[in-house]
Amino acid sequence: MLSTNVSLRSILFLVAPLISGAIALGLGMDASWDLRNYHYYNGWALLHGHVDRDLLVAQTPSFYNPLLDLPFAWAAEHLDARVLAFLLGGLQGGNFILLTLLGERLLDFPPRCASRLALLLAATGCCGAVALSEIGTVFYDNVTSLGLFASLLMLVRTRPLHATGGGTWRTIMAGLPVGLAFGLKQTMIPFPFGLAVGLLLTAPGRPQSRLKICLAFALGVTVATAAGGGFWMLHLWQLYGNPLFPYFNQIFHSSWGQAGDYRDVHFAPHGMTHWLLFPLYVAFDSRLASEVDFRDFRLAALFVTLPVTLAMRAPLRPGVALLLVSSAVSYLVWLLLFDIYRYLVGLEMLAPLLLALILQSWLPVWRWQAIFLTMVALLVTTRPAEWIRVPFRPRAVEVTLPAIADPENSLVLLAGHEPLSFLLPAFPVGMVFLRIDSTFTNPDQTDVPFNRVMRERILRHRGPLLALYIPSERHDVVKRLGDDGLVLAQDGCAAVTSPIGAADYALCPVLRP
């Protein structure tokens, strides 16, 4: 007969995805900038064979791996929006289960107490300001986190075999979940890198044994990365000579982009003090690392306590050192590459467990009381982020179009920086779209071949020309059309509308002077 504790745990494991799905319904339908810019269109384009038919319509993310977006694109066409949000939220609720299992394995308490504390720590992690706010959205930071936690759990369980020189195949298998997550979403790179370094530094045995373990894990990561993203990297390599195009183009020197790494450095720390104390600054001003406001002290608390613990070389349970070192290395890689808080949401969710492991190494007595009070403090001081949401409609993406006279022969030009690609799947199949101005390129960049290709297609086109844009960017649209020798017609514009849109969009005739 199951104990009361096991029964409670089993019940919570069953209801956690349901609760997460219910939260997604309560928060409203996702209408985020990223969904409108590429998460829907990229998946739709792959699903319907339209990859590379249109040019740059999702701006720089036009070149992102669309495989992760494929399920949402399919579901948006076939499922009610509420059902889709609930299922996505339920999947994201799986983080609670993996975090609990990880905590039970690492906490230095009697089994019953460890299980209950692990449940509290997992709940505190899943209620982080960004982790909670992303439930039901297509940012996917709290979907790829499942790969991170699964790999961590497998590595912790395999550690006893490492001590005896075995476990090679299990270590390779442990690299698969986080490798797949990285292949699907490259902003996950801090975590497989952090885990590999963590194994190299903390695995049992001599340096040669640790290197063997690290290489086995790296092999698993590589295989899974190829499975999740290899086809897309090959696609980019064949088309543009850069498997990460347009990123790190200063290394690959693709003629299709400018020399540079194309990274978003908007949130990069400024000055040595910011670099050294970045999590503390972000804890009090989230806009330093995010597009939206929130408050969360999980990473700040970890930032203060983790270096002290590593410097103390306090006795740690097997597997704890791996988590602490891997987390520190992952943070440093994130700081060097991204500085965008969302990309570190896996560490935000892991932070309560890490803090508990630190506290149990510091305190000989009153450990569970200190952990409990710390989690309460984190929960009551959290203010979740608020992404753009709207009331639910029958479908996750709905678009209303005006009548289009000759769709089979029409060429539509997009301009401005407002997301527009989510509108395109609603248009007649034969229409073609070019984005002549975007976050990736504009007509002023004469050395970028995309501009030449688009000008040539416009010159060769003999059917109707149309422009699609948001009226607030009309001035920029007129200028960019003028750069290509075109004029926006004064009459004949019609509205394109969507419940998740920022406003009504304009579809206007374009004239050749």
C-alpha positions in Angstrom: 0.0 0.0 0.0 1.3 3.4 -1.0 2.3 5.8 1.8 0.4 9.1 2.3 3.5 10.9 1.0 3.8 8.9 -2.2 0.1 9.2 -2.8 0.3 13.0 -2.5 3.3 13.2 -4.8 1.5 11.0 -7.4 -1.6 13.2 -7.2 0.4 16.3 -7.7 2.3 14.8 -10.6 -1.1 14.1 -12.3 -2.6 17.5 -11.6 0.4 19.7 -12.2 -0.1 19.7 -16.0 -3.8 20.3 -15.5 -3.1 23.2 -13.3 -0.6 24.6 -15.7 -3.1 24.2 -18.6 -5.7 26.0 -16.5 -3.3 28.9 -15.8 -2.8 29.2 -19.6 -6.5 29.6 -20.0 -6.7 32.1 -17.2 -3.9 34.3 -18.6 -5.6 34.6 -22.0 -4.6 33.9 -25.6 -1.0 34.6 -26.7 -0.7 37.7 -28.9 3.0 38.3 -28.4 5.3 40.1 -30.7 7.3 36.9 -31.4 4.2 34.9 -32.3 3.1 37.6 -34.8 6.6 37.9 -36.2 7.7 34.3 -36.7 6.5 31.6 -34.4 3.3 31.1 -36.4 4.5 31.8 -39.9 7.8 29.8 -39.7 6.0 26.7 -38.7 3.2 27.3 -41.2 5.8 27.8 -44.0 7.5 24.5 -43.2 4.1 22.7 -42.9 2.9 23.9 -46.2 6.1 23.8 -48.2 6.5 27.6 -48.4 10.0 27.9 -47.0 12.1 30.3 -49.1 9.1 31.1 -51.3 8.7 34.5 -49.6 11.7 36.6 -48.6 12.5 37.9 -45.2 8.8 38.2 -44.1 9.7 37.2 -40.5 12.7 39.6 -40.5 15.8 38.1 -39.0 13.9 35.2 -37.5 13.1 34.1 -41.0 16.3 32.1 -40.7 15.4 30.4 -37.4 14.8 26.6 -37.3 11.0 26.3 -37.9 10.7 22.7 -36.5 9.8 23.8 -33.0 7.0 26.0 -34.4 5.5 23.2 -36.5 3.1 21.7 -33.9 1.7 25.1 -33.0 1.2 26.0 -36.7 -0.7 22.7 -37.3 -2.8 23.0 -34.1 -3.7 26.6 -34.8 -5.4 25.5 -38.0 -7.2 22.4 -36.5 -7.8 23.0 -32.8 -9.8 25.4 -30.8 -7.6 28.1 -29.3 -8.5 27.2 -25.8 -7.7 23.5 -26.4 -4.3 24.5 -27.9 -3.5 26.8 -25.0 -4.4 24.1 -22.4 -2.3 21.5 -24.2 0.7 23.8 -24.4 0.3 24.8 -20.8 0.0 21.2 -19.8 3.3 20.4 -21.6 5.0 23.2 -19.8 3.7 21.9 -16.5 6.0 18.9 -17.0 8.8 21.1 -15.6 7.3 20.7 -12.1 7.6 16.9 -12.3 11.2 16.9 -13.5 12.3 19.5 -10.9 10.6 17.5 -8.1 12.4 14.3 -9.2 15.7 16.2 -9.3 15.2 17.6 -5.8 14.3 14.3 -4.3 17.6 12.9 -5.7 19.8 15.7 -4.3 18.3 16.9 -1.0 20.0 15.7 2.1 16.9 15.0 4.2 14.9 11.9 5.2 12.9 10.6 2.2 9.5 12.0 3.3 10.9 15.4 4.2 13.0 15.5 0.9 9.9 14.7 -1.2 7.8 17.4 0.4 10.6 20.0 0.1 11.2 19.0 -3.5 7.6 19.6 -4.3 7.8 23.1 -2.7 11.0 23.9 -4.5 9.6 22.8 -7.9 6.5 24.9 -7.3 8.6 27.9 -6.4 10.7 27.4 -9.6 7.6 27.1 -11.8 6.2 30.3 -10.3 9.2 32.4 -11.3 8.3 35.7 -12.8 9.1 34.7 -16.4 8.4 31.0 -16.1 4.9 31.6 -14.9 4.2 34.4 -17.4 5.2 32.2 -20.4 2.7 29.4 -19.6 0.5 29.0 -22.7 2.8 31.1 -24.9 5.0 30.1 -27.8 8.3 31.6 -26.5 9.2 28.0 -25.7 11.8 28.8 -23.1 9.8 26.7 -20.7 9.4 23.9 -23.2 13.1 23.5 -24.0 13.8 23.7 -20.3 12.3 20.2 -20.2 15.3 19.0 -22.1 17.7 20.6 -19.6 16.0 19.1 -16.5 15.7 15.7 -18.1 19.5 15.7 -18.9 20.3 16.9 -15.4 18.2 14.1 -13.8 19.8 11.4 -16.0 23.3 12.7 -15.2 22.6 12.7 -11.5 21.3 9.2 -11.6 24.3 8.0 -13.7 26.9 9.5 -11.3 27.3 6.3 -9.2 28.3 4.5 -12.3 30.8 7.2 -13.1 32.5 6.5 -9.8 33.2 2.9 -11.0 34.3 3.9 -14.5 31.0 2.8 -16.2 27.9 4.5 -17.4 29.2 5.6 -20.8 26.1 4.7 -22.7 23.8 6.3 -20.1 26.0 9.4 -20.2 25.5 9.6 -24.0 21.8 9.2 -23.5 21.8 12.0 -20.9 23.1 14.3 -23.6 20.1 13.7 -25.9 17.4 15.8 -24.2 19.4 19.0 -23.8 21.0 18.5 -27.2 17.6 18.2 -28.8 16.5 21.4 -27.0 19.6 23.2 -28.3 19.0 21.9 -31.9 15.4 23.2 -31.8 16.2 26.5 -30.1 19.8 27.7 -30.3 19.4 30.2 -27.4 19.7 27.0 -25.2 23.5 26.8 -25.9 24.5 28.0 -22.4 23.1 24.8 -20.8 24.7 22.0 -22.8 28.0 23.9 -22.6 27.6 24.4 -18.9 26.7 20.7 -18.3 29.8 19.6 -20.3 32.1 21.8 -18.3 30.4 20.8 -15.1 31.1 17.1 -15.9 34.7 17.9 -16.8 35.3 19.6 -13.4 33.1 17.6 -11.0 32.8 14.0 -12.3 34.5 11.4 -10.1 37.9 10.0 -11.0 41.1 11.2 -12.5 41.2 13.9 -15.3 41.2 11.2 -18.0 38.1 9.7 -16.6 36.3 13.0 -16.4 37.3 13.9 -20.0 35.9 10.5 -21.1 32.6 11.3 -19.3 32.5 14.8 -20.8 33.1 13.5 -24.3 30.4 10.9 -24.0 27.9 13.5 -22.9 29.1 15.8 -25.8 28.5 13.0 -28.2 24.9 12.6 -27.1 24.4 16.4 -27.3 25.8 16.4 -30.8 23.7 13.6 -32.1 20.5 15.1 -30.7 21.4 18.6 -31.9 21.8 17.2 -35.4 18.4 15.4 -35.1 16.6 18.6 -34.0 18.4 21.2 -36.1 20.8 19.5 -38.5 18.5 19.6 -41.5 18.0 23.4 -41.0 21.7 24.1 -40.5 22.4 22.1 -43.7 19.7 24.1 -45.4 21.3 27.4 -44.4 24.7 26.2 -45.3 23.6 25.2 -48.8 21.8 28.5 -49.4 24.0 31.0 -47.6 27.3 29.3 -46.7 26.6 29.8 -43.0 24.9 27.1 -40.9 23.9 29.7 -38.3 23.0 32.4 -40.8 23.0 35.3 -40.2 24.6 34.9 -36.8 28.4 34.9 -36.5 28.8 35.9 -40.1 32.1 37.5 -39.2 33.4 33.9 -39.0 31.5 32.3 -42.0 31.7 35.4 -44.3 28.5 34.7 -46.1 28.0 37.2 -48.9 24.3 37.2 -48.2 24.8 39.1 -45.0 27.0 41.8 -43.6 30.2 41.1 -41.7 29.2 40.8 -38.0 27.6 38.5 -35.5 24.0 39.9 -35.8 23.5 39.5 -32.1 21.0 41.6 -30.2 23.2 43.7 -27.9 20.4 45.9 -26.7 20.5 44.4 -23.2 24.3 44.0 -22.9 25.6 45.3 -19.6 27.4 48.6 -19.7 30.5 49.0 -17.7 32.4 46.7 -15.4 30.0 47.2 -12.5 27.1 46.1 -14.6 29.0 43.1 -15.9 29.9 42.0 -12.4 26.6 42.6 -10.7 24.1 42.2 -13.6 21.6 39.9 -11.8 21.4 42.3 -8.9 20.6 45.2 -11.2 18.0 43.2 -13.1 16.3 42.2 -9.9 15.4 45.8 -9.3 15.0 46.9 -12.9 13.9 44.1 -15.2 14.0 46.3 -18.3 17.8 45.9 -18.2 17.3 42.4 -19.5 13.7 42.2 -20.8 11.1 43.9 -22.9 8.6 43.8 -20.1 8.4 44.7 -16.4 8.6 42.0 -13.7 10.3 41.4 -10.3 12.1 38.2 -9.3 14.9 37.7 -6.8 15.6 34.0 -7.6 18.7 34.7 -9.8 19.9 37.5 -7.6 19.8 35.3 -4.5 21.6 32.5 -6.4 24.2 35.0 -7.7 25.1 36.1 -4.2 25.2 32.6 -2.6 26.6 30.4 -5.4 30.1 31.9 -5.7 30.5 31.8 -1.9 29.6 28.1 -1.8 32.0 27.2 -4.6 34.8 29.2 -3.0 34.1 27.5 0.4 34.6 24.1 -1.1 32.0 22.9 1.3 31.3 19.1 1.4 28.5 18.5 -1.2 26.4 15.5 -1.9 27.2 13.6 -5.2 25.6 15.5 -8.0 25.2 18.8 -6.2 28.6 20.1 -7.4 27.6 19.3 -10.9 24.4 21.4 -10.7 26.2 24.3 -9.0 29.2 24.4 -11.4 27.0 23.8 -14.5 24.7 26.6 -13.5 27.6 29.0 -12.9 29.1 28.3 -16.3 25.7 28.5 -18.1 25.2 31.9 -16.5 28.6 33.1 -17.7 27.9 31.9 -21.3 24.5 33.6 -21.2 26.0 36.8 -20.0 28.6 36.8 -22.9 26.1 35.8 -25.6 22.6 37.1 -24.8 21.8 39.0 -21.7 18.1 38.5 -22.5 16.4 37.2 -19.3 14.0 34.9 -21.1 16.8 32.7 -22.4 17.8 32.0 -18.8 14.4 30.9 -17.6 15.7 27.3 -17.1 18.0 28.7 -14.4 15.2 30.8 -12.9 13.2 27.6 -12.4 16.2 25.7 -11.1 17.3 28.5 -8.7 15.0 27.5 -5.8 16.5 23.9 -5.8 20.0 25.3 -6.1 19.4 27.7 -3.2 18.1 24.8 -1.1 21.2 22.8 -1.9 23.4 25.7 -0.9 21.5 26.2 2.4 21.7 22.6 3.3 25.5 22.7 2.8 25.8 25.8 5.0 23.5 25.0 7.9 24.0 22.0 10.3 20.6 22.6 11.9 17.3 24.4 11.1 17.9 23.6 7.4 14.4 22.8 6.3 13.0 25.8 8.2 15.5 28.1 6.4 14.7 26.6 3.0 10.9 27.0 3.7 11.2 30.7 4.7 13.5 31.4 1.7 10.9 29.9 -0.7 8.1 31.9 0.9 10.1 35.1 0.6 10.8 34.4 -3.1 7.1 33.6 -3.8 5.7 36.7 -2.1 8.2 39.1 -3.7 7.6 37.8 -7.2 5.7 40.0 -9.7 5.2 38.0 -13.0 5.9 39.5 -16.4 2.9 40.4 -18.6 3.2 39.5 -22.2 0.6 40.6 -24.8 -2.5 38.5 -24.4 -6.1 38.9 -25.7 -9.4 37.2 -25.0 -9.7 33.8 -26.5 -11.2 33.4 -30.0 -12.2 30.2 -31.8 -8.7 30.0 -33.5 -5.3 31.1 -32.1 -4.6 33.1 -35.3 -7.6 34.7 -37.1 -7.3 37.2 -39.9 -9.9 39.0 -41.9 -8.9 40.0 -45.5 -10.5 42.4 -48.0 -11.4 41.2 -51.5 -8.2 40.9 -53.6 -8.8 41.4 -57.4 -6.0 39.2 -58.9 -4.3 37.2 -56.2 -2.6 34.7 -58.5 -0.6 37.5 -60.1 -0.1 39.8 -57.1 3.2 40.6 -55.4 2.9 42.0 -51.9 5.7 44.2 -50.4 6.1 44.4 -46.6 7.9 47.2 -44.9 8.5 48.7 -41.5 9.5 46.8 -38.3 6.0 45.8 -37.1 5.4 42.0 -37.2 3.3 41.1 -40.3 4.1 37.5 -41.2 1.3 36.1 -39.1 -1.2 37.6 -41.5 0.2 35.9 -44.6 -1.2 32.4 -44.2 -4.7 33.9 -44.5 -4.0 35.2 -48.0 -4.7 33.2 -51.2 -2.1 30.6 -51.8 -0.7 32.0 -55.1 0.4 35.3 -53.6 4.1 36.1 -53.0 5.5 38.3 -50.3 8.8 40.2 -50.1 9.9 42.2 -47.0 11.9 45.0 -48.4 12.6 46.6 -45.0 13.1 44.8 -41.7 15.3 44.2 -38.7 17.5 42.2 -41.1 18.0 44.5 -44.0 16.7 47.6 -45.8 17.2 49.1 -49.3 20.1 51.3 -48.0 22.2 48.2 -47.5 23.2 47.9 -51.2 25.9 45.3 -50.5 23.3 42.8 -49.2 22.3 40.5 -52.1 18.7 40.1 -50.8 18.1 43.7 -51.8 19.3 43.1 -55.3 17.2 39.9 -55.6 14.1 41.6 -54.4 14.6 44.6 -56.7 15.0 42.3 -59.7 11.8 40.4 -58.7 9.9 43.7 -58.5 11.2 44.8 -61.8 10.2 41.6 -63.5 6.8 41.4 -62.0 4.0 42.4 -64.4 0.9 41.9 -62.1 -0.5 44.0 -59.4 1.8 45.4 -56.7 0.5 45.8 -53.2 2.0 47.0 -49.9 1.1 45.6 -46.5 2.0 47.6 -43.4 0.7 49.1 -40.1 -0.5 52.7 -40.6 1.7 54.0 -37.8 4.7 53.2 -40.0 3.3 54.7 -43.2 6.1 57.3 -43.4 8.8 54.6 -43.3 6.9 52.5 -45.9 6.7 55.5 -48.3 10.4 56.1 -48.0 11.4 52.4 -48.5 9.1 52.1 -51.5 10.7 55.2 -52.9 14.1 53.6 -52.6 12.9 51.0 -55.0 11.3 53.6 -57.3 7.8 52.9 -56.2 4.9 55.1 -55.0 2.2 54.2 -52.5 -1.2 54.9 -54.1 -3.4 57.5 -52.3 -6.6 55.5 -53.0 -7.7 51.9 -52.9 -6.4 50.9 -49.5 -8.3 48.3 -47.5 -8.0 47.0 -44.0 -6.6 43.7 -42.9 -7.6 42.8 -39.3 -6.8 40.3 -36.6 -7.8 39.9 -33.0 -4.1 39.4 -32.1 -2.9 42.3 -34.2 -1.5 45.6 -32.8 -4.0 47.6 -34.9 -5.8 47.3 -38.3 -3.3 46.8 -41.1 -3.4 48.5 -44.5 -3.2 46.7 -47.8 -2.6 49.3 -50.5 -1.9 49.4 -54.2 1.7 50.3 -55.2 2.3 52.3 -58.4 5.3 52.5 -60.7 5.9 56.2 -61.6 
